[in-house]
Amino acid sequence: MVAGEYIDVLVDSGASADLLDRRAYGALKTKLKLEQSSKRIYPYGTNVPLSLRGKVTTTVSANGRTAQAAFYVVDGDHGSLLGHDTATKLGLIQVQPYKLKIVHKPGGSNSADYVSRHPQTLHTPSITDDVDTGMHVSVIATHAVPKTVHQPLRMSELPQGPWEDVAVDFCGPFPSGDYLLVLMDECSRFPFVEIMPSTSACRLIPVMDKIFSTVGIPKVVRSGNGPPFSSKAFSDFARYLGFHHRKVTPYWPQADTAVERFNRTLTKAIHTATLEGKPWKQELYKFLRDYRATPHHTTNRPPAEVFYGRPISIKLPSISHPPSDDDLRRTDGLRKDKMKKCADERRNASHSVLKEGDVVLIQQRKTGKLVTPFNPNPYKVIAVNGTMVTARRQDHRLTRHRSHFKLLKHKPEVPFTTGGGDNCDDDSVNGQAGDPEHVNLETRRRRPVRVNRRPPQTHH
């Protein structure tokens, strides 16, 4: 009842004011005096205030309770409304505290189990005497957040001459089961491509030996950390010929940008030949002829002209005017500076300083929906070589690019031993040999092991 009259009202627990429409105000037998009001009342979801005729103060009763309320009279016949405060005084709505009981399942890897056992750490900003407590609190808040900071590009200098610095990589496999061995000269961008049935070291070494016997032995050969390049046979091959085998940072393709970019172009050419119904191996050699005779975007000179010192003849006619070596280096430097500037601005790159002794988290492969971006086990940095950072946890050591690490603000103690782990360089993040999610994909055997069997013997 409002002013002794029964009026239909809507109880709104989210409203901060009481409203009477024009028809409800006119139905009151007791004529209440309208007072001027400058208050603005906005309906839900709009920015236009209601048209107010004024404000009246009267009594309202319900459920045997009576309260004094101020009603705002609005134009229209949209209904009357009872706000939160008045409805609470009349006992129409009740707000009660909700008792929540947290139930968790104990477990060594359950973060909720740790928080329930250490509730005091949620209110303590500093690290307590319990080393595990500080470590887990820092890890829980950090390892599930992806890292969006990129490192600025580091451009390599152009070698002094052709065939001094060579990058090698595999491309494939293709539907026929073949792989392509790609060797890229870093000075001229001249590619060598060989078709291979497998990526084993026993297949790789003879092919590279044949190429080196044709154009000579390079000073540096850069490769990834795949099985053939990390084998003892390839190390013996490098020692025998006398070239320096340099392994790039694991899981960082940007370290071999030239050969990785060429592999994309090479794969695109093979896909095009397959879609056109042409033999892709024959089209491969046609593509290599055109690629070697076409000016490269970075050096602005054909790779064959820089590599051999003369242009090569293809089916397309061309006129070549070989520039000087200074022009080659100046063009290469300008293009690399432009590429670095554009890439750093696009990725908002910034320097991240890591030093020995820092405690970090390491980015891990996304093998499932519930796998966090970073491994929750902290590592300690033991060596920094440019952008290549080596970290260790107990006897497990690994090397990654600086962008794969996230620095922990708090420095919990990391299990660190110096015995028996100096020669361990495992690429798996957690170092668990029995866990299939952490097996290094590069060290998996690509083909089944051949079993030599004796032929069946026949008896006469």
C-alpha positions in Angstrom: 0.0 0.0 0.0 1.2 3.4 -1.0 -0.4 6.3 1.0 -3.2 3.9 2.0 -4.0 2.7 -1.6 -3.2 -0.7 -3.1 -0.9 -0.2 -6.1 0.8 -2.8 -8.2 4.6 -2.3 -8.0 7.6 -4.2 -9.3 10.3 -5.0 -6.8 13.7 -4.5 -8.3 16.7 -5.4 -6.1 19.0 -3.5 -8.4 17.1 -0.2 -8.5 18.3 2.7 -6.3 15.1 4.7 -6.4 11.3 4.2 -6.0 9.1 5.2 -9.0 5.4 6.0 -9.5 4.0 6.3 -13.0 1.4 9.0 -13.9 -1.6 6.6 -13.7 -0.6 5.3 -10.2 -0.1 8.8 -8.9 -3.5 9.9 -10.2 -5.2 7.0 -8.5 -4.1 8.1 -5.0 -7.1 9.5 -3.1 -4.8 11.5 -0.9 -3.4 14.2 -3.1 0.3 14.4 -2.3 2.2 17.6 -3.1 4.8 17.3 -5.8 8.2 18.6 -5.0 10.7 19.7 -7.6 13.6 17.4 -8.1 16.8 17.8 -10.1 17.8 14.1 -9.9 18.4 12.2 -13.1 17.2 8.6 -13.4 18.3 6.5 -16.3 16.6 3.3 -17.4 18.8 0.2 -18.0 20.9 0.2 -21.1 20.1 3.8 -22.2 21.8 7.2 -21.8 18.5 9.1 -21.9 17.1 10.1 -18.4 13.4 9.6 -17.5 11.0 12.5 -17.6 10.3 13.4 -14.0 7.2 15.4 -12.9 8.5 15.6 -9.3 9.0 13.8 -6.0 6.5 12.9 -3.2 7.2 11.5 0.3 4.7 9.1 1.8 4.3 5.9 3.7 4.4 2.5 2.1 3.4 -0.8 3.9 3.6 -4.5 3.1 3.8 -7.7 5.1 2.8 -5.9 8.3 5.7 -3.5 8.0 5.6 0.3 7.3 8.4 2.5 6.0 8.8 6.1 4.9 9.8 6.4 1.2 10.4 9.0 -1.4 8.7 8.2 -4.8 9.7 9.9 -8.0 6.7 10.5 -10.3 7.5 9.8 -14.0 5.5 10.5 -17.2 3.9 7.5 -18.9 2.1 4.4 -17.9 5.0 1.9 -17.8 4.3 0.8 -14.2 5.6 1.6 -10.7 8.8 0.3 -9.2 10.1 -0.4 -5.6 13.8 0.0 -5.2 16.3 -2.0 -3.1 16.4 0.0 0.1 12.6 0.3 0.5 12.0 -3.3 -0.4 14.6 -4.4 2.2 12.9 -2.3 4.9 9.6 -3.9 4.2 11.1 -7.4 4.2 10.3 -8.1 0.6 13.9 -9.1 -0.2 16.6 -10.4 2.1 20.3 -10.5 1.5 22.0 -13.3 3.4 25.8 -14.2 3.5 26.6 -17.3 1.4 28.8 -19.9 3.1 31.2 -21.4 0.7 33.1 -24.6 1.4 36.1 -25.3 -0.7 36.8 -29.0 -1.4 40.0 -30.0 -3.2 41.6 -33.2 -4.2 45.1 -33.6 -2.7 47.9 -34.0 -5.2 51.4 -33.1 -5.9 50.6 -31.2 -9.1 47.3 -29.6 -8.0 47.8 -25.8 -7.5 44.6 -25.5 -5.5 45.9 -28.1 -3.1 49.0 -26.0 -2.4 47.0 -22.8 -1.8 44.7 -24.6 0.6 47.7 -25.9 2.6 49.5 -22.5 2.6 46.7 -19.8 2.9 49.1 -17.4 4.6 51.2 -16.9 1.4 48.2 -15.3 -0.3 48.5 -12.3 2.0 52.3 -12.1 2.4 54.0 -10.2 -0.4 57.5 -11.2 0.7 58.9 -14.7 0.4 58.8 -16.6 3.7 61.4 -18.9 5.1 59.8 -21.8 3.4 61.6 -22.0 0.0 59.1 -24.2 -1.6 56.3 -21.9 -0.5 57.9 -18.9 -2.3 58.7 -21.0 -5.3 55.2 -22.4 -5.7 53.4 -19.0 -5.2 55.6 -17.4 -7.8 55.2 -20.3 -10.3 51.4 -20.5 -9.8 51.1 -16.8 -10.8 53.6 -16.9 -13.7 53.8 -20.2 -15.6 50.2 -20.0 -17.0 50.6 -16.5 -18.5 52.0 -16.4 -22.1 54.9 -14.1 -22.9 54.3 -11.4 -25.5 57.7 -9.6 -25.4 59.9 -10.2 -28.4 63.6 -9.7 -28.7 65.0 -7.3 -31.3 66.5 -9.0 -34.4 70.2 -9.5 -34.5 71.3 -9.3 -38.1 74.4 -11.2 -39.2 77.2 -9.7 -41.1 77.9 -10.7 -44.7 80.8 -13.2 -45.0 84.0 -12.0 -46.6 83.4 -14.2 -49.7 81.3 -17.0 -51.1 81.2 -20.4 -49.6 82.7 -19.4 -46.3 79.6 -19.7 -44.2 77.0 -22.3 -45.2 73.6 -23.2 -43.7 72.2 -26.7 -44.1 68.7 -27.9 -43.4 66.2 -30.6 -44.5 62.9 -29.9 -46.3 60.1 -32.4 -46.3 59.1 -35.2 -46.2 57.1 -35.1 -49.4 54.4 -37.6 -50.4 56.9 -39.8 -52.2 58.8 -40.2 -48.9 61.8 -38.2 -50.1 63.6 -35.4 -48.4 65.4 -32.4 -49.8 68.8 -31.5 -48.4 69.4 -27.8 -48.8 72.7 -26.0 -48.5 72.6 -22.2 -48.7 75.7 -20.0 -49.1 75.2 -17.1 -46.7 77.2 -14.6 -48.9 75.6 -15.2 -52.4 72.4 -17.0 -51.3 73.3 -19.7 -53.8 71.4 -22.9 -53.0 72.4 -26.6 -53.4 69.5 -29.0 -53.3 69.8 -32.8 -53.3 67.0 -35.4 -53.2 67.5 -37.9 -50.4 65.5 -41.0 -49.3 66.1 -40.4 -45.5 67.8 -38.0 -43.1 70.2 -40.4 -41.5 73.8 -39.4 -41.0 75.0 -42.3 -43.2 73.0 -40.9 -46.1 73.8 -37.2 -45.4 77.6 -37.4 -45.1 78.3 -38.8 -48.7 76.0 -36.2 -50.3 77.7 -33.3 -48.5 81.1 -34.8 -49.2 80.2 -34.8 -53.0 79.2 -31.2 -52.9 82.3 -30.2 -50.9 84.5 -32.0 -53.5 82.9 -29.9 -56.2 83.0 -26.3 -54.7 85.4 -26.8 -51.8 85.2 -27.1 -48.1 83.5 -24.1 -46.3 84.9 -22.6 -43.1 81.6 -22.8 -41.1 78.6 -25.1 -41.5 75.5 -24.0 -39.5 72.8 -26.5 -38.8 69.9 -27.3 -36.4 70.0 -29.8 -33.6 68.4 -32.7 -35.5 69.5 -36.3 -35.2 71.9 -36.3 -38.2 73.7 -33.1 -37.2 74.0 -34.1 -33.5 75.4 -37.5 -34.2 79.0 -38.6 -33.6 79.4 -39.5 -37.2 78.8 -35.9 -38.4 81.1 -34.6 -35.7 83.8 -37.0 -37.0 83.1 -35.8 -40.6 83.5 -32.2 -39.6 86.8 -32.9 -37.8 88.0 -34.9 -40.8 87.4 -32.1 -43.3 88.3 -29.3 -40.9 85.2 -27.1 -41.0 83.6 -25.7 -37.9 80.2 -27.1 -37.2 78.0 -24.5 -35.5 74.7 -25.5 -34.0 72.0 -22.8 -33.9 69.8 -22.2 -30.9 67.2 -25.0 -30.5 63.6 -24.2 -31.4 64.6 -20.9 -32.9 64.2 -21.0 -36.7 65.1 -17.3 -37.0 68.7 -18.3 -36.5 68.7 -19.8 -40.0 66.4 -17.2 -41.7 67.9 -17.5 -45.2 67.6 -21.3 -45.5 64.2 -21.4 -43.7 62.8 -18.8 -46.1 64.2 -20.6 -49.1 62.5 -23.8 -47.9 59.2 -22.1 -48.0 59.7 -20.9 -51.6 61.0 -24.4 -52.5 57.9 -26.1 -51.0 55.6 -23.7 -52.8 57.2 -24.5 -56.2 56.8 -28.2 -55.6 53.2 -27.8 -54.6 52.5 -25.8 -57.7 54.1 -28.4 -59.9 52.0 -31.2 -58.2 48.8 -29.3 -58.7 49.6 -28.8 -62.4 50.3 -32.5 -62.9 53.9 -32.0 -63.7 56.8 -34.2 -62.4 58.0 -32.3 -59.4 61.6 -33.5 -59.5 62.0 -32.2 -63.0 60.3 -28.9 -62.1 62.7 -28.7 -59.1 65.7 -28.3 -61.3 63.9 -25.8 -63.5 63.1 -23.8 -60.4 66.7 -23.9 -59.2 68.0 -22.6 -62.5 65.6 -19.6 -62.4 66.2 -18.9 -58.7 70.0 -18.9 -59.1 69.8 -16.5 -62.1 67.3 -14.1 -60.6 68.5 -11.1 -58.5 68.0 -11.7 -54.8 65.9 -9.3 -52.9 68.6 -8.7 -50.2 71.7 -8.4 -52.3 70.0 -7.2 -55.5 72.3 -9.6 -57.5 71.8 -13.1 -58.8 73.1 -15.8 -56.5 75.0 -17.5 -59.3 76.7 -14.3 -60.4 78.0 -13.7 -56.9 79.0 -17.3 -56.3 80.7 -18.0 -59.7 81.7 -14.5 -60.5 79.8 -14.7 -63.8 76.2 -14.9 -64.9 74.7 -18.3 -65.9 72.7 -18.8 -69.0 69.0 -19.8 -68.8 66.2 -19.8 -71.3 65.3 -16.2 -70.6 67.6 -13.6 -72.2 69.4 -11.2 -69.8 72.0 -8.5 -69.7 74.2 -8.3 -66.7 76.4 -5.6 -65.4 78.3 -7.0 -62.4 78.6 -4.3 -59.7 81.5 -4.1 -57.3 81.8 -5.9 -54.0 81.3 -2.7 -52.1 77.9 -2.3 -53.8 77.0 -5.8 -52.7 77.8 -5.2 -49.1 76.1 -1.8 -49.0 72.9 -3.2 -50.5 73.0 -6.2 -48.2 73.4 -3.9 -45.1 70.6 -1.5 -46.1 68.1 -4.3 -46.7 69.0 -6.0 -43.4 68.6 -2.8 -41.5 65.2 -2.2 -43.1 64.1 -5.7 -42.3 65.2 -5.4 -38.7 63.5 -2.0 -38.2 60.2 -3.3 -39.7 60.2 -6.6 -37.7 61.1 -4.9 -34.4 58.4 -2.3 -34.8 55.7 -4.8 -35.8 56.5 -7.1 -32.8 57.2 -4.3 -30.3 60.5 -5.9 -29.6 62.5 -4.9 -26.4 65.7 -6.1 -24.9 65.5 -8.6 -22.0 68.6 -8.8 -19.9 69.3 -12.2 -18.4 72.4 -13.0 -16.4 73.9 -16.0 -14.7 72.1 -16.9 -11.5 68.7 -15.7 -12.6 65.8 -18.0 -11.9 63.6 -18.4 -15.0 60.7 -20.4 -16.4 61.1 -22.0 -19.8 58.5 -22.0 -22.6 57.2 -25.5 -23.5 55.5 -27.0 -26.5 51.8 -26.8 -26.7 50.9 -30.5 -26.7 47.3 -30.1 -25.4 44.6 -27.6 -24.3 45.6 -27.8 -20.7 49.3 -27.4 -21.2 50.5 -24.0 -19.8 52.7 -21.8 -22.0 55.6 -22.1 -19.5 56.9 -25.1 -17.6 56.2 -24.6 -13.8 59.6 -26.0 -12.8 62.0 -23.1 -12.3 65.5 -23.3 -13.9 68.7 -21.4 -13.0 70.7 -19.6 -15.7 74.2 -20.9 -15.9 75.6 -19.4 -19.1 74.7 -16.5 -21.5 76.2 -16.3 -24.9 74.6 -13.4 -26.8 70.9 -14.5 -27.3 71.7 -18.1 -26.5 70.9 -18.9 -22.9 71.7 -22.1 -21.0 69.8 -23.0 -17.9 69.9 -26.0 -15.5 67.7 -27.7 -13.0 69.3 -30.5 -11.0 71.1 -32.6 -13.7 69.0 -31.4 -16.6 70.5 -28.7 -18.8 69.1 -27.1 -21.9 69.8 -24.2 -24.3 67.2 -21.9 -25.8 66.9 -18.5 -27.3 66.4 -15.7 -24.8 62.8 -15.2 -25.9 61.9 -18.6 -24.6 62.7 -17.6 -21.0 60.6 -15.7 -18.5 62.4 -14.1 -15.5 60.9 -14.7 -12.1 60.7 -11.6 -9.9 61.2 -13.7 -6.8 64.2 -15.9 -6.7 63.3 -19.3 -5.1 66.0 -21.8 -4.7 66.3 -24.3 -7.6 67.6 -27.8 -7.0 71.1 -27.5 -8.4 73.8 -30.1 -8.5 77.2 -29.9 -10.0 78.0 -33.5 -10.3 77.2 -35.8 -13.2 75.2 -33.2 -15.2 77.8 -31.1 -17.0 77.5 -33.0 -20.2 73.7 -33.2 -20.2 72.2 -31.1 -23.0 68.7 -32.5 -23.3 66.2 -30.7 -25.5 63.2 -31.8 -23.5 61.9 -29.2 -21.0 61.1 -31.4 -18.1 63.7 -34.0 -18.7 61.3 -36.9 -18.1 62.3 -39.7 -20.3 59.3 -41.8 -19.5 56.7 -39.1 -20.2 55.6 -39.1 -23.9 54.6 -35.5 -23.7 58.2 -34.4 -23.1 60.0 -36.6 -25.6 62.2 -34.6 -27.9 60.5 -34.6 -31.3 63.7 -34.1 -33.1 65.3 -37.2 -31.7 62.5 -39.6 -32.5 63.5 -42.2 -35.1 61.9 -41.3 -38.4 62.1 -44.8 -39.9 61.9 -48.3 -38.3 65.1 -50.1 -37.5 66.2 -52.4 -40.2 66.7 -56.0 -39.0 69.2 -58.1 -40.8 67.8 -61.6 -41.2 69.5 -64.6 -42.6 67.7 -66.2 -45.6 65.8 -69.4 -44.9 67.9 -72.5 -45.3 66.6 -75.3 -47.4 67.5 -79.0 -46.8 68.2 -81.3 -49.7 
